[in-house]
Amino acid sequence: VYGNYEPDNCRWVTSSAQANNRRSNRLYSYNGETHNVTEWANKFGINPKTLFTRIYSGKDFIEAIEKRN
């Protein structure tokens, strides 16, 4: 972050990996693992927009992740 752009401190990553590495991502812990909302949605087979909606409408993260409908 604070160094120059040089081959020694740069690497190529996918756009999804880059998006998951943003400082503005909110991280949630569940069963000893910590991920952002998109990673949790992919892990549980939930549409990321659905999980975002559940969380930002006021549901607790655990309730949002464990809801099956």
C-alpha positions in Angstrom: 0.0 0.0 0.0 2.7 2.5 0.9 5.5 1.4 -1.4 6.3 2.0 -5.0 4.8 0.0 -7.8 7.6 -2.4 -8.5 7.7 -6.1 -9.7 8.8 -7.2 -6.2 5.6 -5.9 -4.5 3.0 -6.4 -7.2 0.9 -9.4 -8.3 -1.9 -10.0 -10.7 -5.2 -11.2 -9.2 -8.7 -11.7 -10.5 -11.2 -8.9 -10.2 -13.2 -10.9 -7.6 -10.1 -11.4 -5.5 -9.3 -7.6 -5.8 -12.9 -6.8 -4.7 -12.6 -9.1 -1.7 -9.4 -7.3 -0.7 -11.0 -3.8 -0.3 -10.7 -2.0 3.1 -14.3 -1.1 3.0 -15.6 -4.7 3.2 -17.4 -5.6 6.3 -16.1 -8.8 7.8 -18.3 -11.3 9.7 -17.2 -14.2 11.8 -19.1 -17.5 12.0 -18.0 -20.9 13.3 -14.4 -19.7 13.7 -14.1 -18.3 10.1 -14.1 -14.7 9.0 -15.2 -13.6 5.5 -17.0 -10.8 3.8 -20.7 -11.0 2.8 -20.0 -12.1 -0.8 -17.6 -14.9 0.3 -20.2 -16.1 2.9 -22.9 -16.1 0.3 -20.8 -18.2 -2.1 -19.8 -20.6 0.7 -23.5 -21.2 1.7 -24.9 -21.2 -1.8 -26.9 -18.0 -1.2 -27.2 -15.2 -3.8 -25.0 -12.4 -2.5 -27.7 -9.8 -3.1 -30.1 -11.8 -1.0 -27.6 -12.0 1.9 -26.8 -8.3 1.6 -30.6 -7.5 1.7 -31.1 -9.7 4.8 -28.2 -8.0 6.7 -28.9 -4.4 5.7 -32.6 -4.8 6.4 -31.7 -5.3 10.1 -31.3 -9.1 10.5 -28.5 -10.3 12.7 -25.7 -11.9 10.6 -26.2 -15.4 12.0 -30.0 -15.2 11.4 -29.3 -14.0 7.9 -26.8 -16.8 7.1 -28.9 -19.6 8.6 -32.2 -18.6 7.1 -33.1 -21.2 4.4 -35.9 -19.3 2.5 
